[in-house]
């Protein structure tokens, strides 16, 4: 009888490899499906079993609205608050759900090796749903690193998935989706329909993103409203025992020049300083507590020059490679069972700090200071030693800091002697201080935190010393600087905006939306759009950009995670709050519009004339600022264009369906493809069912604007238009379900471009002309192409230049084909039929044209 099978699922393929390598001791069989599956024999609960270790790629599902709510123009954003939500596969092309279901067949147990945080707990139940396992046969492995010790310990201490933590993530996802999409759709449609130079494709709102922006704008307003004041300060100098010392005034500074000059006169008239007090005190600078995610992100930004988003990417890569422990944690306290000696010993031979670690091990290391234990993961620590040559520059910088921080936590405190000498003159008090380090402690491994020696001479109480120089310093108060990323992270943590995992995402979002720009020293300077948005929210409902509401939501979600609040009740309560705020926002939108009107240009005043409107035959204006679009001032209509590439008029040709002049969009770079499009068809696809070709599945508020946006001529099934897919399509793409279409503008470097993916196929280079014909290949049914070769370089034996054939079946043409960005492009040979599996056909109904068949959608997997 065959042993039972145990399916193990990790969150990433790299984690699955590490776990399988440990449990199998490197003796495993690996096969590739959607993600790799590693198989080997082992022991589970004391019995022999066959293990299968595979992985997901993050979340299996993502939340979205049903198809009837996807059309921005036909859906009232207010309805979204009451709409049902659906869960779709996050990455349909990866087929993770099908993969898990197939691998689960015949398995007796399921062991979940997802990341040990709320998101990981949520993915646990997504995997359970995909596999169909009974919760009684499902186990949860909890680990903080992928070392052999941690993996084996997790397998010996399996628990069950936490439903409450998974529901907390569901609640956050639903709240963020409904609130974010409703506000985003409304304000995007409202303002982009009126102003042309917003320079942002989507004017988004987010319950976390917007308060994050609010902090940046608040600092900007503090800077702009700051009124500088002059101040004056007394600086007496003494020359004593070879030292020139500037003394500090006890009053620090005064804002009245007359009073300051009076004190200056009193001090000058006296002329001699009397030593009134001498004190010495042993000071201690405590070693750091354990490193959590927020502090790592702050250091990465302020000292290493990495943005939070990049820092987390590097940290996660170090974790999956086994060099550090789990990088998402809020705890700064180590558990009582933590193996400090073992972790230190792993660094004892490191060429950079090995000698220091050996000293700690020999002279007894110190236990770290007490930190905060929130019950998630231990602080971030190094798991094994590595060198810069192995990691590369950026990853090494982060790894080096993590190692130095950990070694610092178990090092002695820094100790120094602080001497303070106080003086009196003319009734005023002054002082000077000196430092003498007696024990470097942890600052030997973290030198940027070192206390610098500052020597001062020896004084005697009652001693009188002549003033060598007396300055009345005049200064001006200065405004605060723009927020740094590190300061913003501190504010977000203080006010409960986001989590250790999501803070980098929110900061990255406000940068990508063009609400703030990262400038020198990683300071966040808000743009005109970001400032105007926040000022608009403040004028209508300040709560929309203040941290208070989000902090309250996070508290409620935490109660769900702890099982102390009902998931449904919390979601409904929060949604109803925001629904009321949204209704009020819509009523008062003119208050925000007045601010936009003062900062941005109306559509009628923006852009340059480009192409004719098919309705009124007048020129429309091309607006290059994001989102790129055409605006017809006569019809007052907006037509959205592809977000990337250069837009030009296409030979003054017109669309046979609507009479709009055609444009051509050219992507940058030598291998960037170009394709023609009709502005009207692109925004309003005329054929029913065309959405299956456009692939209009969207995630969240960043999707297309307007019905069916995104149909270029290369997807159009019009039967007679010379620019349509039917006319210019040649054969099926070997990489995806798309079609290879002739790029008529690519001469003399002729090529075919896939109308869905980035696959490029280069044809006969230097030919005078290449065009498609209405003839079909008898063997594979691809379009026959006609090539007019250059007389000097023609490959034809008789010196002729004209040749017709199929690029797959004709030996001459196929020999001239070169494929880029693809797996391979092979000949059909003598194989007949329409490819493996018979292919696929699709029908589309046009404007009164009956059933249309796209012949190029029938040939797959050639």
KEGULUM-571628 format. One record per residue (C-alpha): residue number from 1; residue in three letters; x, y, z. Coordinates in steps of 0.02 Angstrom, whole numbers. Layout:
   i  aa   east  north     up
 NUM ala      X      Y      Z
...
//
This chain:
   i  aa   east  north     up
   1 unk      0      0      0
   2 unk     69    170    -52
   3 unk    108    292     90
   4 unk    -11    441    110
   5 unk     35    605     26
   6 unk     60    771    114
   7 unk     44    933     15
   8 unk    146   1080     79
   9 unk    116   1255     11
  10 unk    235   1403     33
  11 unk    206   1586    -11
  12 unk    344   1599   -141
  13 unk    435   1474   -252
  14 unk    602   1517   -170
  15 unk    532   1476      4
  16 unk    463   1311    -62
  17 unk    637   1265   -128
  18 unk    717   1306     40
  19 unk    589   1206    140
  20 unk    598   1057     24
  21 unk    788   1060     24
  22 unk    792   1054    215
  23 unk    659    919    236
  24 unk    728    808     96
  25 unk    911    844    137
  26 unk    932    893    -44
  27 unk    865    728   -114
  28 unk    706    776   -205
  29 unk    627    765   -376
  30 unk    569    931   -451
  31 unk    442    955   -589
  32 unk    382   1117   -665
  33 unk    197   1161   -679
  34 unk    121   1330   -633
  35 unk    251   1336   -495
  36 unk    381   1204   -457
  37 unk    331   1047   -360
  38 unk    466    960   -257
  39 unk    430    778   -212
  40 unk    520    665    -87
  41 unk    487    534     46
  42 unk    488    575    230
  43 unk    405    554    399
  44 unk    249    647    457
  45 unk    179    622    632
  46 unk    288    467    649
  47 unk    228    382    490
  48 unk    309    369    318
  49 unk    231    485    189
  50 unk    265    559     19
  51 unk    288    749     27
  52 unk    243    870   -113
  53 unk    306   1048    -84
  54 unk    243   1187   -198
  55 unk    197   1370   -181
  56 unk     81   1511   -227
  57 unk    141   1681   -288
  58 unk     72   1794   -152
  59 unk   -117   1808   -140
  60 unk   -215   1679   -239
  61 unk   -367   1794   -250
  62 unk   -398   1981   -256
  63 unk   -560   2073   -222
  64 unk   -652   2169   -357
  65 unk   -826   2220   -409
  66 unk   -936   2111   -521
  67 unk   -932   2151   -709
  68 unk  -1090   2258   -703
  69 unk   -998   2384   -594
  70 unk   -842   2393   -703
  71 unk   -907   2525   -824
  72 unk   -860   2694   -749
  73 unk   -985   2789   -855
  74 unk  -1134   2676   -818
  75 unk  -1105   2656   -630
  76 unk  -1147   2782   -496
  77 unk   -998   2778   -376
  78 unk  -1121   2789   -230
  79 unk  -1188   2617   -279
  80 unk  -1017   2541   -249
  81 unk  -1036   2556    -60
  82 unk  -1181   2432    -62
  83 unk  -1115   2322   -204
  84 unk  -1067   2142   -176
  85 unk   -884   2105   -203
  86 unk   -809   1953   -288
  87 unk   -642   1867   -273
  88 unk   -549   1836   -436
  89 unk   -384   1750   -465
  90 unk   -246   1877   -435
  91 unk   -141   1810   -578
  92 unk   -255   1714   -699
  93 unk   -113   1675   -820
  94 unk    -19   1580   -684
  95 unk   -169   1464   -653
  96 unk   -121   1447   -469
  97 unk   -297   1396   -414
  98 unk   -304   1254   -542
  99 unk   -126   1204   -497
 100 unk   -167   1189   -311
 101 unk   -326   1091   -347
 102 unk   -233    967   -457
 103 unk    -89    943   -336
 104 unk   -209    917   -190
 105 unk   -291    767   -272
 106 unk   -247    608   -180
 107 unk   -163    702    -35
 108 unk   -213    660    144
 109 unk   -146    815    234
 110 unk   -112    998    194
 111 unk     29   1094    280
 112 unk     32   1282    253
 113 unk    202   1369    254
 114 unk    137   1545    220
 115 unk    218   1699    296
 116 unk    172   1717    479
 117 unk     74   1879    473
 118 unk   -108   1926    439
 119 unk    -85   1924    251
 120 unk     -7   1751    263
 121 unk   -152   1692    369
 122 unk   -273   1757    237
 123 unk   -179   1665    100
 124 unk   -193   1507    205
 125 unk   -381   1507    185
 126 unk   -364   1550      0
 127 unk   -259   1393    -20
 128 unk   -384   1291     81
 129 unk   -523   1354    -33
 130 unk   -424   1312   -190
 131 unk   -376   1137   -132
 132 unk   -542   1091    -53
 133 unk   -458   1021    104
 134 unk   -555    995    265
 135 unk   -491   1111    402
 136 unk   -466    957    513
 137 unk   -334    892    393
 138 unk   -248   1061    377
 139 unk    -98   1116    478
 140 unk     -6   1281    495
 141 unk    184   1294    506
 142 unk    245   1448    597
 143 unk    424   1503    568
 144 unk    530   1661    563
 145 unk    673   1603    454
 146 unk    706   1468    324
 147 unk    858   1393    408
 148 unk    864   1206    444
 149 unk    837   1234    630
 150 unk    684   1345    606
 151 unk    604   1234    473
 152 unk    623   1076    577
 153 unk    559   1165    732
 154 unk    406   1227    636
 155 unk    368   1051    572
 156 unk    376    982    749
 157 unk    258   1117    816
 158 unk    118   1127    687
 159 unk    -38   1225    733
 160 unk   -200   1275    645
 161 unk   -234   1427    534
 162 unk   -307   1579    620
 163 unk   -478   1620    545
 164 unk   -494   1785    639
 165 unk   -332   1856    568
 166 unk   -387   1804    393
 167 unk   -555   1891    417
 168 unk   -464   2049    472
 169 unk   -377   2053    303
 170 unk   -543   2023    214
 171 unk   -617   2171    308
 172 unk   -474   2286    261
 173 unk   -480   2232     79
 174 unk   -667   2265     64
 175 unk   -660   2434    152
 176 unk   -512   2494     49
 177 unk   -589   2433   -114
 178 unk   -760   2513    -91
 179 unk   -701   2677    -16
 180 unk   -550   2696   -130
 181 unk   -640   2654   -293
 182 unk   -794   2760   -256
 183 unk   -696   2918   -217
 184 unk   -566   2885   -353
 185 unk   -692   2859   -492
 186 unk   -793   3012   -446
 187 unk   -651   3137   -427
 188 unk   -554   3067   -576
 189 unk   -704   3081   -692
 190 unk   -750   3252   -624
 191 unk   -580   3337   -634
 192 unk   -506   3252   -787
 193 unk   -660   3302   -884
 194 unk   -623   3485   -843
 195 unk   -435   3510   -831
 196 unk   -296   3465   -951
 197 unk   -131   3479   -855
 198 unk   -163   3373   -701
 199 unk    -19   3257   -753
 200 unk    -93   3105   -668
 201 unk   -187   2965   -753
 202 unk   -294   2928   -601
 203 unk   -337   3050   -461
 204 unk   -346   2918   -327
 205 unk   -408   2919   -149
 206 unk   -361   2792    -17
 207 unk   -404   2780    168
 208 unk   -217   2757    203
 209 unk   -140   2841     51
 210 unk   -228   3009     74
 211 unk   -185   3037    259
 212 unk     -5   2992    211
 213 unk    -11   3130     81
 214 unk    -92   3241    213
 215 unk     64   3233    323
 216 unk    173   3293    177
 217 unk     55   3436    133
 218 unk     38   3487    315
 219 unk    227   3510    325
 220 unk    224   3606    160
 221 unk     92   3724    230
 222 unk    195   3748    389
 223 unk    344   3798    281
 224 unk    242   3917    173
 225 unk    154   4003    317
 226 unk    312   4017    422
 227 unk    361   4193    471
 228 unk    546   4212    515
 229 unk    596   4309    670
 230 unk    762   4386    715
 231 unk    845   4334    877
 232 unk   1005   4380    970
 233 unk   1121   4277   1078
 234 unk   1276   4316   1184
 235 unk   1434   4217   1146
 236 unk   1579   4253   1265
 237 unk   1748   4171   1227
 238 unk   1892   4127   1344
 239 unk   2074   4079   1312
 240 unk   2131   3955   1446
 241 unk   2269   3824   1451
 242 unk   2287   3828   1262
 243 unk   2100   3809   1230
 244 unk   1984   3938   1152
 245 unk   1810   3899   1214
 246 unk   1643   3975   1164
 247 unk   1524   3974   1313
 248 unk   1338   3938   1300
 249 unk   1215   4066   1371
 250 unk   1087   4000   1494
 251 unk    952   4108   1412
 252 unk   1000   4035   1242
 253 unk    926   4177   1139
 254 unk    816   4332   1150
 255 unk    697   4407   1023
 256 unk    720   4587   1085
 257 unk    880   4669   1024
 258 unk    875   4808   1152
 259 unk    868   4686   1298
 260 unk   1005   4579   1220
 261 unk   1117   4733   1202
 262 unk   1085   4776   1384
 263 unk   1149   4605   1440
 264 unk   1296   4625   1322
 265 unk   1342   4788   1408
 266 unk   1330   4710   1582
 267 unk   1445   4566   1533
 268 unk   1568   4682   1445
 269 unk   1578   4798   1595
 270 unk   1616   4653   1713
 271 unk   1749   4578   1600
 272 unk   1788   4425   1710
 273 unk   1699   4255   1720
 274 unk   1691   4167   1889
 275 unk   1682   3977   1895
 276 unk   1527   3942   2002
 277 unk   1502   3754   1983
 278 unk   1598   3603   1918
 279 unk   1508   3437   1898
 280 unk   1560   3267   1832
 281 unk   1437   3127   1793
 282 unk   1456   2953   1720
 283 unk   1334   2944   1574
 284 unk   1274   2790   1482
 285 unk   1213   2777   1303
 286 unk   1109   2619   1297
 287 unk   1130   2487   1163
 288 unk    985   2473   1039
 289 unk    835   2359   1059
 290 unk    795   2229    926
 291 unk    765   2289    748
 292 unk    586   2293    683
 293 unk    523   2334    509
 294 unk    481   2517    538
 295 unk    653   2557    609
 296 unk    736   2462    467
 297 unk    640   2566    339
 298 unk    686   2728    427
 299 unk    871   2687    430
 300 unk    866   2626    249
 301 unk    795   2793    193
 302 unk    894   2911    303
 303 unk   1065   2824    302
 304 unk   1071   2702    156
 305 unk    976   2801     25
 306 unk    843   2668    -10
 307 unk    659   2711    -23
 308 unk    544   2605     89
 309 unk    477   2507    -60
 310 unk    651   2460   -122
 311 unk    712   2423     55
 312 unk    572   2297     82
 313 unk    606   2214    -86
 314 unk    789   2192    -39
 315 unk    745   2131    137
 316 unk    621   2003     69
 317 unk    752   1940    -54
 318 unk    879   1920     88
 319 unk    747   1825    187
 320 unk    702   1705     46
 321 unk    888   1672     20
 322 unk    903   1626    204
 323 unk   1020   1768    255
 324 unk    902   1857    376
 325 unk    747   1815    477
 326 unk    571   1867    427
 327 unk    581   2054    386
 328 unk    402   2104    429
 329 unk    386   2118    617
 330 unk    329   2248    742
 331 unk    420   2171    890
 332 unk    583   2238    961
 333 unk    595   2110   1102
 334 unk    677   1939   1080
 335 unk    587   1786   1148
 336 unk    664   1704   1303
 337 unk    714   1551   1201
 338 unk    812   1649   1069
 339 unk    983   1572   1032
 340 unk   1098   1723   1043
 341 unk   1258   1621   1052
 342 unk   1212   1521    898
 343 unk   1165   1676    798
 344 unk   1326   1764    850
 345 unk   1432   1610    811
 346 unk   1366   1612    632
 347 unk   1452   1782    611
 348 unk   1615   1738    699
 349 unk   1711   1708    537
 350 unk   1642   1855    439
 351 unk   1790   1952    368
 352 unk   1712   2121    412
 353 unk   1657   2101    594
 354 unk   1711   1924    639
 355 unk   1849   1978    759
 356 unk   1730   2089    856
 357 unk   1603   1946    870
 358 unk   1739   1827    930
 359 unk   1779   1952   1067
 360 unk   1596   1955   1121
 361 unk   1588   1765   1126
 362 unk   1748   1755   1226
 363 unk   1705   1891   1352
 364 unk   1519   1850   1369
 365 unk   1393   1946   1268
 366 unk   1255   2049   1350
 367 unk   1070   2010   1340
 368 unk    976   2142   1237
 369 unk    875   2277   1321
 370 unk    690   2245   1347
 371 unk    590   2294   1194
 372 unk    410   2275   1142
 373 unk    337   2104   1105
 374 unk    177   2115   1001
 375 unk    170   1927    976
 376 unk    213   1916    792
 377 unk    396   1880    749
 378 unk    563   1905    834
 379 unk    663   2059    782
 380 unk    753   2053    615
 381 unk    917   1960    636
 382 unk   1053   1887    523
 383 unk   1039   1699    501
 384 unk   1204   1660    413
 385 unk   1362   1749    361
 386 unk   1390   1813    184
 387 unk   1507   1935     96
 388 unk   1478   2086    -15
 389 unk   1540   1991   -168
 390 unk   1397   1868   -150
 391 unk   1257   1994   -119
 392 unk   1301   2145   -223
 393 unk   1310   2326   -166
 394 unk   1129   2369   -118
 395 unk   1086   2204    -33
 396 unk   1253   2208     59
 397 unk   1218   2381    132
 398 unk   1053   2323    206
 399 unk   1123   2156    265
 400 unk   1274   2244    342
 401 unk   1162   2359    442
 402 unk   1053   2215    503
 403 unk   1208   2122    561
 404 unk   1285   2274    645
 405 unk   1120   2314    731
 406 unk   1101   2137    799
 407 unk   1282   2131    859
 408 unk   1253   2301    939
 409 unk   1102   2237   1037
 410 unk   1211   2107   1127
 411 unk   1361   2224   1152
 412 unk   1396   2325   1310
 413 unk   1325   2500   1331
 414 unk   1430   2650   1282
 415 unk   1495   2743   1435
 416 unk   1572   2915   1447
 417 unk   1613   3049   1577
 418 unk   1518   3212   1558
 419 unk   1597   3368   1633
 420 unk   1501   3531   1649
 421 unk   1577   3696   1706
 422 unk   1462   3842   1748
 423 unk   1516   4025   1748
 424 unk   1441   4189   1808
 425 unk   1474   4364   1741
 426 unk   1374   4525   1759
 427 unk   1232   4427   1840
 428 unk   1217   4310   1688
 429 unk   1255   4123   1684
 430 unk   1355   4030   1551
 431 unk   1425   3853   1537
 432 unk   1532   3733   1436
 433 unk   1529   3543   1430
 434 unk   1655   3408   1387
 435 unk   1644   3221   1353
 436 unk   1771   3083   1382
 437 unk   1726   2908   1321
 438 unk   1773   2774   1448
 439 unk   1699   2622   1357
 440 unk   1648   2622   1173
 441 unk   1531   2474   1195
 442 unk   1410   2446   1052
 443 unk   1470   2603    961
 444 unk   1626   2506    911
 445 unk   1516   2405    791
 446 unk   1395   2549    757
 447 unk   1518   2695    741
 448 unk   1388   2818    673
 449 unk   1311   2820    848
 450 unk   1476   2851    936
 451 unk   1499   2987   1068
 452 unk   1644   3098   1017
 453 unk   1774   3152   1142
 454 unk   1768   3339   1182
 455 unk   1908   3397   1292
 456 unk   1898   3549   1404
 457 unk   2033   3614   1524
 458 unk   2030   3590   1713
 459 unk   1947   3729   1811
 460 unk   1939   3771   1996
 461 unk   1782   3831   2082
 462 unk   1793   4017   2118
 463 unk   1925   4042   1984
 464 unk   1910   4202   1882
 465 unk   1951   4207   1697
 466 unk   1955   4358   1582
 467 unk   1836   4364   1433
 468 unk   1943   4366   1274
 469 unk   1800   4408   1155
 470 unk   1614   4445   1168
 471 unk   1498   4424   1019
 472 unk   1315   4472   1002
 473 unk   1258   4346    873
 474 unk   1110   4395    764
 475 unk   1011   4253    685
 476 unk    843   4216    605
 477 unk    725   4075    645
 478 unk    705   3954    499
 479 unk    555   3850    445
 480 unk    554   3661    461
 481 unk    616   3566    309
 482 unk    508   3453    201
 483 unk    472   3284    278
 484 unk    598   3148    248
 485 unk    537   2972    214
 486 unk    604   2923    384
 487 unk    503   3060    470
 488 unk    347   3013    371
 489 unk    365   2831    423
 490 unk    375   2888    606
 491 unk    215   2990    587
 492 unk    125   2845    503
 493 unk    178   2727    642
 494 unk    128   2852    776
 495 unk    -46   2878    704
 496 unk    -79   2697    654
 497 unk    -79   2727    466
 498 unk    -43   2562    380
 499 unk     56   2414    445
 500 unk    240   2370    440
 501 unk    203   2282    274
 502 unk     93   2416    194
 503 unk    184   2576    245
 504 unk    308   2563     98
 505 unk    161   2534    -22
 506 unk     69   2692     33
 507 unk    225   2800     17
 508 unk    262   2725   -153
 509 unk     82   2759   -209
 510 unk     85   2946   -173
 511 unk    249   2957   -270
 512 unk    182   2859   -420
 513 unk     21   2961   -423
 514 unk    127   3119   -441
 515 unk     62   3187   -275
 516 unk    238   3205   -203
 517 unk    414   3201   -274
 518 unk    566   3128   -188
 519 unk    705   3257   -188
 520 unk    879   3273   -112
 521 unk    906   3183     55
 522 unk    747   3085     13
 523 unk    634   3229     62
 524 unk    454   3222      4
 525 unk    397   3382    -83
 526 unk    211   3386   -127
 527 unk    162   3434   -305
 528 unk     29   3560   -351
 529 unk    -94   3417   -378
 530 unk    -57   3341   -207
 531 unk    -72   3509   -119
 532 unk   -234   3554   -208
 533 unk   -311   3384   -167
 534 unk   -274   3397     19
 535 unk   -331   3577     28
 536 unk   -490   3523    -60
 537 unk   -523   3386     66
 538 unk   -490   3508    207
 539 unk   -617   3630    136
 540 unk   -753   3497    123
 541 unk   -719   3366    257
 542 unk   -550   3370    346
 543 unk   -578   3193    410
 544 unk   -545   3128    234
 545 unk   -360   3173    245
 546 unk   -331   3161    433
 547 unk   -259   3004    513
 548 unk   -395   2987    645
 549 unk   -520   2886    544
 550 unk   -390   2766    476
 551 unk   -319   2743    649
 552 unk   -494   2698    710
 553 unk   -517   2575    565
 554 unk   -352   2491    605
 555 unk   -404   2474    787
 556 unk   -567   2391    734
 557 unk   -476   2274    615
 558 unk   -357   2226    756
 559 unk   -509   2181    862
 560 unk   -568   2066    721
 561 unk   -396   1986    715
 562 unk   -405   1954    902
 563 unk   -581   1882    890
 564 unk   -655   2026    990
 565 unk   -762   2104    853
 566 unk   -876   2036    717
 567 unk   -806   2051    541
 568 unk   -972   2092    457
 569 unk  -1024   2223    587
 570 unk   -858   2315    576
 571 unk   -861   2321    386
 572 unk  -1040   2382    378
 573 unk  -1012   2516    510
 574 unk   -858   2586    423
 575 unk   -938   2577    249
 576 unk  -1092   2672    308
 577 unk   -981   2807    384
 578 unk   -888   2832    222
 579 unk  -1048   2823    119
 580 unk  -1115   2974    213
 581 unk   -950   3064    191
 582 unk   -951   3024      5
 583 unk  -1127   3096    -18
 584 unk  -1075   3256     70
 585 unk   -914   3262    -33
 586 unk  -1014   3253   -195
 587 unk  -1129   3394   -139
 588 unk   -981   3506    -95
 589 unk   -866   3461   -240
 590 unk   -876   3639   -305
 591 unk   -774   3695   -155
 592 unk   -630   3584   -212
 593 unk   -661   3630   -394
 594 unk   -631   3814   -352
 595 unk   -455   3767   -293
 596 unk   -422   3662   -449
 597 unk   -483   3804   -560
 598 unk   -354   3920   -482
 599 unk   -210   3798   -512
 600 unk   -246   3704   -674
 601 unk   -291   3746   -854
 602 unk   -462   3704   -925
 603 unk   -469   3573  -1062
 604 unk   -518   3707  -1187
 605 unk   -354   3798  -1151
 606 unk   -244   3642  -1152
 607 unk   -156   3539  -1284
 608 unk   -124   3564  -1469
 609 unk   -229   3528  -1622
 610 unk   -197   3355  -1692
 611 unk   -337   3258  -1780
 612 unk   -514   3285  -1839
 613 unk   -667   3231  -1742
 614 unk   -777   3109  -1839
 615 unk   -935   3192  -1774
 616 unk   -909   3378  -1804
 617 unk   -758   3366  -1922
 618 unk   -665   3497  -1819
 619 unk   -491   3474  -1749
 620 unk   -472   3397  -1578
 621 unk   -335   3446  -1455
 622 unk   -203   3321  -1400
 623 unk   -165   3333  -1213
 624 unk      2   3249  -1176
 625 unk     -9   3263   -985
 626 unk    -67   3103   -901
 627 unk   -189   3034   -941
 628 unk   -152   3065  -1125
 629 unk   -313   3105  -1218
 630 unk   -397   3201  -1358
 631 unk   -525   3335  -1321
 632 unk   -655   3398  -1442
 633 unk   -708   3572  -1388
 634 unk   -858   3573  -1505
 635 unk   -932   3407  -1448
 636 unk   -859   3426  -1272
 637 unk   -802   3245  -1278
 638 unk   -642   3166  -1211
 639 unk   -559   3016  -1295
 640 unk   -426   2926  -1193
 641 unk   -268   2861  -1277
 642 unk   -134   2732  -1230
 643 unk    -41   2791  -1074
 644 unk    132   2762  -1148
 645 unk    213   2799  -1316
 646 unk    216   2941  -1441
 647 unk     53   2988  -1528
 648 unk     53   3050  -1708
 649 unk    -71   3068  -1852
 650 unk    -75   2911  -1961
 651 unk    -64   2961  -2145
 652 unk   -227   3062  -2129
 653 unk   -324   2898  -2144
 654 unk   -499   2884  -2069
 655 unk   -592   2744  -1980
 656 unk   -727   2669  -2092
 657 unk   -843   2649  -1943
 658 unk   -849   2825  -1870
 659 unk   -745   2938  -1986
 660 unk   -621   2985  -1848
 661 unk   -444   3014  -1911
 662 unk   -326   2873  -1864
 663 unk   -176   2895  -1750
 664 unk    -21   2789  -1727
 665 unk     54   2752  -1556
 666 unk    242   2715  -1557
 667 unk    323   2639  -1403
 668 unk    499   2701  -1359
 669 unk    657   2604  -1397
 670 unk    725   2511  -1549
 671 unk    612   2364  -1512
 672 unk    458   2466  -1463
 673 unk    309   2418  -1568
 674 unk    192   2538  -1658
 675 unk      7   2516  -1692
 676 unk   -132   2621  -1770
 677 unk   -291   2663  -1676
 678 unk   -454   2757  -1696
 679 unk   -482   2875  -1547
 680 unk   -668   2836  -1541
 681 unk   -650   2647  -1558
 682 unk   -509   2644  -1431
 683 unk   -621   2720  -1298
 684 unk   -785   2645  -1360
 685 unk   -756   2474  -1441
 686 unk   -893   2449  -1572
 687 unk   -899   2259  -1569
 688 unk   -989   2161  -1434
 689 unk   -879   2033  -1349
 690 unk   -719   2123  -1393
 691 unk   -680   2139  -1206
 692 unk   -617   1959  -1207
 693 unk   -480   2015  -1328
 694 unk   -442   2178  -1240
 695 unk   -427   2085  -1074
 696 unk   -519   2219   -977
 697 unk   -503   2133   -808
 698 unk   -450   2271   -689
 699 unk   -386   2273   -512
 700 unk   -448   2416   -407
 701 unk   -466   2598   -458
 702 unk   -320   2603   -577
 703 unk   -411   2520   -720
 704 unk   -471   2594   -883
 705 unk   -579   2747   -895
 706 unk   -735   2735  -1001
 707 unk   -822   2589  -1081
 708 unk   -708   2461  -1162
 709 unk   -557   2575  -1172
 710 unk   -410   2496  -1257
 711 unk   -458   2431  -1431
 712 unk   -324   2478  -1560
 713 unk   -340   2430  -1743
 714 unk   -235   2275  -1710
 715 unk   -382   2203  -1611
 716 unk   -521   2264  -1726
 717 unk   -613   2123  -1820
 718 unk   -678   2238  -1958
 719 unk   -681   2131  -2118
 720 unk   -628   2262  -2247
 721 unk   -531   2399  -2158
 722 unk   -349   2390  -2220
 723 unk   -284   2425  -2043
 724 unk   -388   2296  -1948
 725 unk   -333   2132  -1872
 726 unk   -419   2039  -2013
 727 unk   -316   2131  -2144
 728 unk   -147   2146  -2058
 729 unk   -145   1989  -1948
 730 unk    -25   1853  -2007
 731 unk    -27   1707  -1884
 732 unk    -47   1661  -1701
 733 unk     77   1717  -1570
 734 unk    179   1571  -1499
 735 unk    186   1656  -1328
 736 unk      5   1697  -1289
 737 unk   -171   1695  -1359
 738 unk   -136   1848  -1467
 739 unk   -102   1870  -1652
 740 unk     56   1925  -1741
 741 unk     12   2080  -1842
 742 unk    118   2165  -1975
 743 unk    186   2332  -1920
 744 unk    166   2439  -2078
 745 unk    279   2577  -2008
 746 unk    427   2465  -1968
 747 unk    513   2478  -2139
 748 unk    652   2444  -2175
 749 unk    666   2337  -2018
 750 unk    506   2243  -2054
 751 unk    425   2151  -1910
 752 unk    270   2070  -1839
 753 unk    206   2124  -1667
 754 unk     90   2027  -1554
 755 unk    -70   2123  -1518
 756 unk    -69   2062  -1337
 757 unk    107   2028  -1274
 758 unk    283   2094  -1310
 759 unk    328   1958  -1436
 760 unk    419   2028  -1589
 761 unk    460   1934  -1749
 762 unk    580   2018  -1871
 763 unk    555   1980  -2056
 764 unk    664   2007  -2210
 765 unk    769   2157  -2163
 766 unk    798   2292  -2294
 767 unk    654   2239  -2407
 768 unk    570   2379  -2506
 769 unk    396   2322  -2457
 770 unk    310   2185  -2358
 771 unk    120   2171  -2359
 772 unk    -15   2046  -2315
 773 unk   -128   1968  -2445
 774 unk   -301   1890  -2440
 775 unk   -229   1720  -2482
 776 unk   -213   1585  -2350
 777 unk    -81   1452  -2324
 778 unk   -147   1280  -2372
 779 unk    -49   1196  -2231
 780 unk    -72   1310  -2080
 781 unk   -203   1437  -2137
 782 unk    -91   1586  -2096
 783 unk    -96   1739  -2208
 784 unk     16   1737  -2360
 785 unk    134   1887  -2361
 786 unk    210   1971  -2513
 787 unk    391   2028  -2503
 788 unk    473   2148  -2625
 789 unk    660   2123  -2595
 790 unk    797   2250  -2628
 791 unk    877   2219  -2797
 792 unk   1052   2220  -2723
 793 unk   1015   2099  -2581
 794 unk    877   1988  -2650
 795 unk    898   1805  -2596
 796 unk    803   1743  -2749
 797 unk    912   1642  -2867
 798 unk    856   1723  -3031
 799 unk    882   1899  -2963
 800 unk    696   1935  -2955
 801 unk    631   2034  -2808
 802 unk    448   1984  -2784
 803 unk    406   1831  -2680
 804 unk    247   1767  -2595
 805 unk    236   1637  -2458
 806 unk    194   1588  -2280
 807 unk    321   1641  -2150
 808 unk    297   1473  -2062
 809 unk    294   1351  -2208
 810 unk    395   1438  -2344
 811 unk    578   1388  -2320
 812 unk    649   1551  -2389
 813 unk    541   1667  -2284
 814 unk    558   1560  -2129
 815 unk    748   1565  -2143
 816 unk    739   1756  -2135
 817 unk    633   1760  -1976
 818 unk    710   1813  -1811
 819 unk    611   1808  -1649
 820 unk    636   1916  -1495
 821 unk    553   1910  -1324
 822 unk    488   1734  -1352
 823 unk    521   1550  -1320
 824 unk    541   1499  -1501
 825 unk    468   1514  -1674
 826 unk    470   1353  -1771
 827 unk    409   1299  -1940
 828 unk    249   1204  -1965
 829 unk    337   1087  -2086
 830 unk    214    969  -2170
 831 unk     96    962  -2022
 832 unk    -79   1002  -2077
 833 unk   -231   1064  -1984
 834 unk   -246   1214  -1872
 835 unk   -119   1172  -1739
 836 unk   -131   1066  -1582
 837 unk   -303   1050  -1506
 838 unk   -392   1122  -1657
 839 unk   -374   1301  -1600
 840 unk   -510   1421  -1550
 841 unk   -633   1528  -1642
 842 unk   -720   1685  -1583
 843 unk   -870   1778  -1652
 844 unk   -908   1964  -1631
 845 unk  -1064   2058  -1680
 846 unk  -1035   2230  -1754
 847 unk  -1144   2380  -1788
 848 unk  -1274   2292  -1895
 849 unk  -1146   2185  -1984
 850 unk  -1200   2016  -1920
 851 unk  -1080   1885  -1855
 852 unk   -896   1922  -1882
 853 unk   -763   1786  -1869
 854 unk   -583   1828  -1830
 855 unk   -481   1703  -1930
 856 unk   -319   1746  -1840
 857 unk   -387   1686  -1672
 858 unk   -395   1506  -1734
 859 unk   -213   1456  -1739
 860 unk   -125   1419  -1575
 861 unk     29   1326  -1513
 862 unk    116   1313  -1681
//
